[in-house]
Each structure stands twice: as C-alpha cells, then as structure tokens.
Amino acid sequence: MGIKILGLETSCDETAAAVVEDGVQVLSNVVASQVEIHARYGGVVPEVASRQHLLTIIPILKQALSEASVNLKELSAVAVTTGPGLAGSLLVGVNLAKSLALATGLPLIGVNHLEGHIYANWLEGSFIEFPALCLIVSGGHTELVLMKDHGEYLLLGRTRDDAAGEAFDKVARLLNLGYPGGPAIERAAKGVSDPFPLPRAWLPGTADFSFSGLKTAVLHLARDLGVSEDSPPELIGRIAAGFQEAVIDVLVTKTLRAAEEHGARQILLGGGVASNLRFREELSSRSPLPVLIPRPIFCTDNAAMIASCGYFKLKAGRISGWDLDVDPGAQLLSGSS
C-alpha cells in the first residue's frame, strides 16, 4: 500500500487540495480558481482572495478526498504551502492543515511554494537526474535554481524587478487584452509573422532577469501607435508577439547558459508561464539537454505539486512542528520549508 499525502495550496487566488501517492501518482487534484472574481479588478485583491479561500477550502478538501476514494485515516501526512504568497491566503491553508493534523495525529509538513513548482515535474512519472537546472517562472517569481538533490538548492538568479508573469499581466493591461495576461498575450500573438522588434535586458555576467525596461518599451510603442480599445487586432497582435518573443528569448537563453555553466543533466520548468506553448516549444527545440515540462494543469498553482514535495520531505524525516507559520516572503533555500 502506497504512501498517500494530502496537499493543500492557498498561496494566492487558487484554492486547491490533492491526494498524491508515493510522490508521483495523482489520485485527485481539485482547484477552485478565483480568476473571474479578480478579473474585474485587473489583478488579485488580497482581502477578496483570503475571504474566498475561507468559503471554498472545506468543499474543495471534501471533493479531493472523495475523488481519491480515501478518508483522513488512510493518509500518511498533510502537506501545506507556507509561503511565499499572500499572508491572508496562506493562513487559511496552514490553519486547516494544522487542524487536520491535530485531529488525526498525522504528520504536518510545510512546503515552500517555489519548491512545489519544481516537484510538479515528478507528477509526470519522469526520472529526474541531478543536478537539474530549474526555472520557476510565474506571476510572482522568475528564478533560476540548481537542484543538487532533494532539498538541496543553489539560487543562481532571479528577477530584479517584475516577474515574467507580472510583466505579461501589465502588458496585457496596456493592450486592453484583459486578465490574466499570460493567456491573453499568447492568444493575441498566435500566428503573427511580423512582430514588432523589442529590446532584451541581458544583464551580462549574471543569471538575473529584468523585464521592467521591456514593459516600458511596450508602453512607449503603444503610445506612439495610438493603441486604444478600437485598435485593429493585427496591430495588437504584432505588439503582443514582439513582447512575448522578447521574454521567451531571454528566459530560454539564460536558462541554457546557466545549465551549461553548472553541468546540469536536465532542465525542469515550473510555474504558470511554463504553460505558454511558444515558450515550451522554443526551450525544447533549443536545448541540448532533456527538458521536462509539466502539463499546464500542474504548471499553474495546484496542490498535487505540494503533496509530491511533501512525500519526499516525509521520506527524509523533515516534519514540521506546531509552530509552523506562514512566510509571505519565503525564499527557496537548501532545506527550506
């Protein structure tokens, strides 16, 4: 009989619960999105997100257990995201996890959200070879991490300003494409053969990223061209495609360079931006190394990745105490949770 871990994820605006067996087999993965609620504001409103988590978390938990055909007594541990993320949202998940662990006697395991994105790659049944170069690219994060082994990480580079997903959201707003920006930009750019040329910030000598200058370049281009809600789709598409190509070029180039410099055997992707089909294709085609990319459902925030990570922490004996607390600004460090 396998080891079944319950995962809970409430770091931002998705309420998620999942049951994963032996770190790789997804028995259930339930996600309640708040996209429609926050779309009217053009971005996530923290207070609204935390209140919605309170309304949704228990029904989502029950659905995850039901779909996995397990009860709480058949679980081996409860894993939960502790950060980074929105404090109010994180508290909903952590407090529920503590309550369940206390009531059942199950081990409690705190998981770093960024580490969870890396472990989404284990959910595809792939064999992971260390050291692996991990690119975590989402709405709040753009980080290059060398994973030497389970729980052993070396941060190589991160964004100095906007995360890639954040830049997608802001540019989509400039182009009147709506929220969330990633899928909107991708749709607008699809099939465009003559994108506007836009700058890349290379930051020579580092593995860091910067997307604020690119965002500003799009702003000036849109103003010069008189972009409005009535602009032709062809024009918007050329700007969107130019922006998307610039982001992807920098992400792919710096990832491949870091992988070569540090002797990585594989490249692992994680985070919502990894759902972008153009990005997936470009990295896979340019990389001399095997590239592992989770299915889109496991790229965006989900609890299966948290449960997978929780399994490997349980195996290593890395159990959390009752003093487990949220850490909205958590960094991914060796042995972190």
Summary of the structure (lengths in Angstrom):
residues: 337
radius of gyration: 19.9
end to end distance: 27.0
largest distance: 63.9
contacts: 1240
relative contact order: 0.19
helix: 45%
strand: 19%
